[in-house]
Amino acid sequence: MPEKRICVGVVLGAHGVRGQVRIRSFTERPEDISAFGPVETGDGAHRFTLKLSRIKGDVGVAWLQGVEDRMAAEALKGSQLFVARSALPELKAEEDAFYLADLIGLTVRWLDADRPEGKVVAMHNFGAGDLVEIEVPARPGAKAENLMLTFDREVVREVNLAEGYITVFSPAVVMGEGKE
């Protein structure tokens, strides 16, 4: 089984004419994107040593080893950058710390219990905060659905990696349509 990888950033586009790229870092401290060793593209076709030139907020300018001109840099636009999960520091469960990627595959339990258990299928961030995508199996007379909910303490009340589940308020409760 291939080693699990974690997405640490994405190439936003080229910067200048000498092959630098603009990147958005997904690491807790954005400057750490270069601290975990080589990065590789989502398809595994390219592996780079990343050298950060500067960073402001979560966007930086970096050199990717082997990318030497603007055309090569532009070709990487939109590429997600991954590192091996083993390259990241271990987190202490008692500190309620976890990597979002470790939530994928966990069972979803609903606090209002009128839905069948779901499954975390993806984590997203489109710029306004983290979202959890949940696959909810079909109930009799209905079809299966995927829900995207904000990943915050109001919605996700518990994360239990050891037992493999998260506990979530259903959308109806979150939106004030149900009882709490």
C-alpha positions as CSV (number, residue, x, y, z in Angstrom):
1,M,0.0,0.0,0.0
2,P,1.5,3.4,-0.9
3,E,2.3,5.8,1.8
4,K,-0.4,8.2,2.8
5,R,0.2,11.8,1.6
6,I,-1.0,15.1,2.9
7,C,-1.7,18.2,0.8
8,V,0.4,21.1,2.1
9,G,-0.3,23.6,-0.6
10,V,-1.3,24.5,-4.2
11,V,0.5,26.3,-7.0
12,L,-1.4,29.5,-7.9
13,G,0.6,30.4,-10.9
14,A,3.9,31.7,-12.2
15,H,5.8,34.6,-10.7
16,G,8.3,36.3,-13.0
17,V,10.1,34.8,-15.9
18,R,12.7,32.6,-14.2
19,G,10.4,29.8,-13.0
20,Q,9.3,30.9,-9.6
21,V,5.7,30.0,-8.6
22,R,3.2,31.5,-6.3
23,I,1.9,29.0,-3.8
24,R,-0.8,28.9,-1.2
25,S,0.3,27.1,2.0
26,F,-2.1,24.9,3.9
27,T,0.2,24.4,6.8
28,E,-0.5,25.8,10.2
29,R,2.4,28.1,9.9
30,P,2.6,29.0,6.2
31,E,6.4,29.2,6.1
32,D,6.5,25.5,7.1
33,I,5.5,24.4,3.6
34,S,9.2,23.9,2.8
35,A,10.1,22.3,6.1
36,F,8.9,18.7,5.4
37,G,11.1,17.7,2.6
38,P,10.3,17.3,-1.1
39,V,6.8,18.0,-2.4
40,E,5.1,16.1,-5.2
41,T,2.2,16.9,-7.4
42,G,-1.1,15.1,-6.8
43,D,-0.6,12.7,-9.7
44,G,2.9,11.9,-8.4
45,A,4.4,12.8,-11.8
46,H,6.6,15.6,-10.4
47,R,8.7,15.7,-7.3
48,F,10.4,19.0,-6.2
49,T,12.6,20.5,-3.6
50,L,10.8,23.7,-2.6
51,K,12.7,26.8,-1.6
52,L,10.6,29.6,-0.2
53,S,11.7,33.1,-1.3
54,R,9.1,35.1,0.7
55,I,5.6,34.7,2.2
56,K,2.8,37.1,3.1
57,G,-0.1,35.5,4.9
58,D,-0.6,32.1,3.4
59,V,0.7,33.0,-0.1
60,G,4.4,32.8,-0.9
61,V,6.8,32.8,-3.8
62,A,9.0,29.8,-4.2
63,W,11.5,28.0,-6.4
64,L,10.7,24.4,-7.3
65,Q,13.9,22.6,-8.3
66,G,13.9,21.9,-12.0
67,V,11.3,24.5,-12.9
68,E,13.4,27.0,-14.8
69,D,11.1,29.2,-16.9
70,R,7.7,30.9,-16.8
71,M,6.1,28.3,-19.1
72,A,7.1,25.4,-16.9
73,A,5.8,27.3,-13.8
74,E,2.5,28.1,-15.5
75,A,2.1,24.4,-16.5
76,L,1.9,23.7,-12.7
77,K,-0.9,26.1,-12.0
78,G,-3.6,24.4,-9.9
79,S,-1.3,21.5,-8.9
80,Q,-1.7,20.4,-5.4
81,L,1.6,19.8,-3.5
82,F,1.8,16.8,-1.2
83,V,4.3,15.5,1.3
84,A,4.5,12.0,2.9
85,R,2.4,11.8,6.0
86,S,5.4,10.4,7.9
87,A,7.3,13.7,7.2
88,L,4.9,15.6,9.4
89,P,5.3,15.8,13.2
90,E,3.1,13.5,15.2
91,L,0.3,15.3,17.0
92,K,-0.8,14.6,20.6
93,A,-4.3,13.3,20.7
94,E,-4.8,14.6,24.2
95,E,-4.3,18.2,22.9
96,D,-7.2,17.7,20.5
97,A,-4.9,18.1,17.6
98,F,-5.2,16.3,14.3
99,Y,-4.5,16.6,10.6
100,L,-7.7,17.3,8.6
101,A,-6.7,14.6,6.1
102,D,-6.9,12.1,9.0
103,L,-10.6,12.7,9.2
104,I,-11.3,11.2,5.8
105,G,-13.0,7.8,6.1
106,L,-14.3,8.4,9.7
107,T,-17.9,7.6,10.6
108,V,-20.2,10.5,11.1
109,R,-22.7,10.3,14.0
110,W,-25.5,12.8,14.2
111,L,-26.5,14.4,17.5
112,D,-30.2,14.6,16.5
113,A,-30.0,10.9,15.4
114,D,-32.7,11.1,12.7
115,R,-30.2,10.3,10.0
116,P,-28.2,7.2,9.3
117,E,-24.5,7.3,10.1
118,G,-22.5,9.0,7.4
119,K,-18.9,9.0,6.3
120,V,-16.3,11.8,5.9
121,V,-15.4,11.7,2.2
122,A,-13.3,14.9,1.9
123,M,-12.2,18.1,3.5
124,H,-12.2,21.3,1.6
125,N,-11.2,24.9,1.9
126,F,-12.3,27.3,-0.8
127,G,-11.0,30.4,1.0
128,A,-13.7,31.0,3.6
129,G,-12.8,28.2,6.1
130,D,-12.7,24.5,6.3
131,L,-15.6,22.4,5.1
132,V,-16.3,18.7,5.8
133,E,-17.9,16.7,3.0
134,I,-20.1,13.9,4.4
135,E,-21.7,11.1,2.4
136,V,-25.1,10.2,3.9
137,P,-26.5,6.8,2.8
138,A,-30.0,6.6,1.3
139,R,-32.9,6.2,3.6
140,P,-36.0,4.3,2.4
141,G,-37.7,6.3,-0.3
142,A,-34.9,8.8,-0.6
143,K,-31.5,8.9,-2.3
144,A,-28.0,9.2,-0.9
145,E,-26.6,12.6,-0.6
146,N,-23.4,14.4,0.1
147,L,-23.5,17.3,2.5
148,M,-20.8,20.0,3.0
149,L,-20.8,21.6,6.4
150,T,-18.6,24.1,8.1
151,F,-15.9,22.5,10.1
152,D,-16.1,24.3,13.4
153,R,-17.1,23.5,17.0
154,E,-20.7,24.6,16.4
155,V,-21.2,21.9,13.8
156,V,-18.6,19.3,14.6
157,R,-18.9,18.7,18.3
158,E,-16.4,15.8,18.7
159,V,-13.5,14.2,16.8
160,N,-12.5,10.8,18.1
161,L,-9.7,9.4,16.0
162,A,-9.1,6.5,18.3
163,E,-12.6,5.2,17.8
164,G,-13.0,6.4,14.2
165,Y,-15.9,8.9,14.3
166,I,-16.9,12.5,14.5
167,T,-20.1,13.8,16.0
168,V,-22.1,16.4,14.1
169,F,-25.2,18.5,14.4
170,S,-27.4,17.9,11.4
171,P,-27.9,20.8,8.9
172,A,-31.4,21.3,10.1
173,V,-30.3,21.9,13.6
174,V,-27.4,24.1,12.5
175,M,-29.7,26.2,10.4
176,G,-32.2,26.5,13.3
177,E,-34.8,24.3,11.6
178,G,-34.6,21.5,14.1
179,K,-34.5,21.2,17.8
180,E,-31.2,21.4,19.7
